Amino acid sequence: MRATLVALAAALAACAPLAERADPASDAPEARVAAAHPFPAAATYAEALGRWRGAEDVNAWIGASFRYDGPRAMQLSETQRQRGARMPIHAPDRFFEEPSGVCVDLARFAVETLRAIDPASRPRYLMIEFDPVALAGNTLRRHWVAAYERDGALFVFADSKRPGHLAGPYASVEEFVAGYARYRGRQVVAHRELDTFERRLRTLAPRKPRESAPETR
């Protein structure tokens, strides 16, 4: 019975009124959903981990607390990475104290928090790669959200574009991505479910020493 009620609540949240078409040039919030699910108050991140029970608690806190950091989005853009700029992604405890950031900060908070309080839901990152857009001279391409499973269905949340919105249930990630592309008004080039937000460096095979050419007389 409880599982049925949870699924129904999630479905209703997914149907909450949102803009029919988002601004395609930004990951900033288009709409903020005030979740009907109340979350237990906590003074510290450690206390939140002890009191929160699942994605609904995390999602409700996000809806009430998250603030988008536009300048940081430019600093984390494809353009700045290609120039060698590197910035750390906010750790969950730091983000709880100061809930300001961009999509990947929010996704990290959601995934790592859910892994701590409800690992059976298989929390993971969903990276969506759009056709690139340019904003203030910076190329923006990737967008991050959090995904998890319950009762055999997929749910997606921690979206900087719509804080507090819990999307689902879906039969597959492809079903979510197709609808999300329409909402964002951008073509999705690729998407991947990942265990980490960190890029993995390719391991290169060691180069063999070049053989010396024989001397010619």
WOFEN-V990211 format. One record per pair of residues at least 4 apart in sequence whose C-alpha atoms are under 7 Angstrom apart, sorted by the first residue. I is the first residue (numbers start at 1). J is the second residue. D is the distance in whole Angstrom. If there is no record, write none. Layout:
i & j & d
I & J & D
I & J & D
//
This chain:
i & j & d
1 & 5 & 6
2 & 6 & 6
3 & 7 & 6
4 & 8 & 6
5 & 9 & 6
6 & 10 & 6
7 & 11 & 6
8 & 12 & 6
9 & 13 & 6
10 & 14 & 6
10 & 166 & 6
10 & 167 & 7
10 & 168 & 6
11 & 15 & 6
11 & 168 & 6
11 & 169 & 6
12 & 16 & 6
13 & 165 & 6
13 & 166 & 6
13 & 167 & 7
14 & 165 & 7
14 & 166 & 6
14 & 167 & 4
14 & 168 & 6
18 & 31 & 6
19 & 31 & 7
20 & 183 & 6
21 & 183 & 5
21 & 184 & 6
21 & 185 & 6
22 & 30 & 6
22 & 183 & 6
22 & 184 & 5
22 & 185 & 7
23 & 184 & 7
24 & 184 & 6
24 & 185 & 6
24 & 186 & 6
25 & 133 & 6
25 & 135 & 7
27 & 160 & 6
27 & 161 & 5
28 & 68 & 6
28 & 160 & 6
28 & 161 & 5
29 & 160 & 6
29 & 161 & 4
29 & 162 & 5
29 & 163 & 7
30 & 161 & 6
30 & 162 & 6
31 & 162 & 5
32 & 63 & 6
32 & 162 & 5
32 & 163 & 5
32 & 164 & 6
33 & 63 & 6
33 & 162 & 7
33 & 163 & 6
33 & 164 & 5
33 & 165 & 6
34 & 63 & 6
34 & 164 & 6
35 & 60 & 5
35 & 63 & 7
35 & 164 & 6
37 & 56 & 7
37 & 60 & 6
38 & 60 & 7
39 & 57 & 5
39 & 60 & 6
39 & 61 & 6
40 & 51 & 6
40 & 52 & 7
42 & 47 & 6
42 & 48 & 5
43 & 47 & 7
44 & 48 & 6
45 & 49 & 6
45 & 93 & 5
45 & 96 & 6
46 & 50 & 7
47 & 51 & 6
48 & 52 & 6
49 & 117 & 6
52 & 57 & 6
53 & 57 & 7
53 & 117 & 6
53 & 118 & 7
54 & 58 & 7
54 & 114 & 7
54 & 117 & 6
54 & 118 & 6
55 & 59 & 6
55 & 114 & 6
56 & 60 & 6
57 & 61 & 6
58 & 62 & 6
58 & 110 & 7
59 & 63 & 6
59 & 157 & 7
59 & 158 & 7
59 & 164 & 5
60 & 64 & 6
60 & 164 & 6
61 & 65 & 6
62 & 66 & 5
62 & 163 & 6
62 & 164 & 6
63 & 163 & 5
63 & 164 & 4
65 & 99 & 6
66 & 99 & 5
66 & 100 & 6
66 & 163 & 7
67 & 99 & 6
67 & 100 & 5
67 & 101 & 7
68 & 100 & 6
68 & 101 & 5
68 & 102 & 6
69 & 73 & 7
69 & 100 & 6
69 & 101 & 5
69 & 102 & 6
70 & 74 & 7
71 & 75 & 7
72 & 76 & 6
72 & 101 & 7
73 & 77 & 6
73 & 102 & 6
74 & 138 & 6
75 & 80 & 6
76 & 80 & 6
76 & 81 & 7
76 & 87 & 7
77 & 81 & 6
77 & 138 & 6
77 & 139 & 6
77 & 140 & 6
78 & 82 & 6
78 & 139 & 5
78 & 140 & 6
79 & 83 & 7
79 & 138 & 5
79 & 139 & 5
80 & 84 & 7
80 & 85 & 5
81 & 85 & 5
81 & 86 & 6
89 & 105 & 6
90 & 94 & 6
90 & 95 & 6
90 & 105 & 5
91 & 95 & 6
92 & 96 & 6
92 & 108 & 7
92 & 109 & 5
93 & 97 & 7
94 & 98 & 6
95 & 99 & 5
95 & 100 & 7
101 & 105 & 6
101 & 106 & 7
102 & 106 & 6
102 & 160 & 7
103 & 107 & 6
103 & 143 & 6
103 & 144 & 5
103 & 145 & 7
103 & 159 & 6
103 & 160 & 5
104 & 108 & 6
104 & 144 & 5
105 & 109 & 6
106 & 110 & 6
106 & 158 & 6
106 & 160 & 7
107 & 111 & 6
107 & 125 & 7
107 & 144 & 6
107 & 145 & 5
107 & 146 & 5
107 & 158 & 6
108 & 112 & 6
109 & 113 & 6
110 & 114 & 6
110 & 146 & 6
110 & 158 & 6
111 & 115 & 6
111 & 123 & 5
111 & 124 & 6
111 & 125 & 7
111 & 146 & 6
112 & 116 & 6
113 & 117 & 6
114 & 118 & 5
114 & 119 & 6
114 & 123 & 6
115 & 119 & 4
115 & 123 & 6
119 & 123 & 7
121 & 148 & 5
121 & 149 & 5
121 & 150 & 6
122 & 148 & 5
122 & 149 & 6
123 & 147 & 6
123 & 148 & 4
124 & 146 & 6
124 & 147 & 5
124 & 148 & 6
124 & 193 & 7
124 & 194 & 6
124 & 195 & 5
125 & 144 & 7
125 & 145 & 6
125 & 146 & 5
125 & 147 & 6
125 & 193 & 6
125 & 194 & 5
125 & 195 & 6
125 & 196 & 7
125 & 197 & 7
126 & 144 & 6
126 & 145 & 5
126 & 146 & 6
126 & 147 & 6
126 & 192 & 6
126 & 193 & 5
126 & 194 & 6
127 & 142 & 7
127 & 143 & 6
127 & 144 & 5
127 & 145 & 7
127 & 191 & 6
127 & 192 & 5
127 & 193 & 6
128 & 142 & 6
128 & 143 & 5
128 & 144 & 6
128 & 188 & 7
128 & 190 & 6
128 & 191 & 4
128 & 192 & 7
129 & 141 & 6
129 & 142 & 5
129 & 143 & 6
129 & 188 & 6
129 & 189 & 6
129 & 190 & 5
129 & 191 & 6
130 & 141 & 5
130 & 142 & 6
130 & 186 & 6
130 & 187 & 6
130 & 188 & 4
130 & 189 & 5
131 & 141 & 6
131 & 186 & 7
131 & 187 & 6
131 & 188 & 6
131 & 189 & 6
132 & 139 & 6
132 & 140 & 6
132 & 141 & 5
133 & 139 & 6
133 & 140 & 5
133 & 141 & 7
134 & 138 & 5
134 & 139 & 5
134 & 140 & 6
135 & 139 & 6
145 & 156 & 7
145 & 157 & 6
145 & 158 & 5
145 & 159 & 5
146 & 156 & 6
146 & 157 & 5
146 & 158 & 6
147 & 154 & 7
147 & 155 & 6
147 & 156 & 4
147 & 157 & 6
148 & 154 & 6
148 & 155 & 5
148 & 156 & 7
149 & 153 & 6
149 & 154 & 5
149 & 155 & 6
150 & 154 & 7
153 & 169 & 5
153 & 170 & 6
153 & 171 & 6
154 & 168 & 6
154 & 169 & 5
154 & 170 & 5
154 & 171 & 6
154 & 172 & 6
155 & 166 & 7
155 & 167 & 6
155 & 168 & 5
155 & 169 & 5
155 & 170 & 6
156 & 166 & 6
156 & 167 & 5
156 & 168 & 6
157 & 165 & 6
157 & 166 & 5
157 & 167 & 6
158 & 163 & 6
159 & 163 & 6
170 & 175 & 6
170 & 176 & 6
171 & 175 & 7
172 & 176 & 7
173 & 177 & 6
174 & 178 & 6
175 & 179 & 7
176 & 180 & 6
177 & 181 & 6
178 & 182 & 7
179 & 183 & 6
180 & 184 & 6
181 & 185 & 6
181 & 186 & 6
181 & 187 & 6
181 & 188 & 6
182 & 186 & 7
//
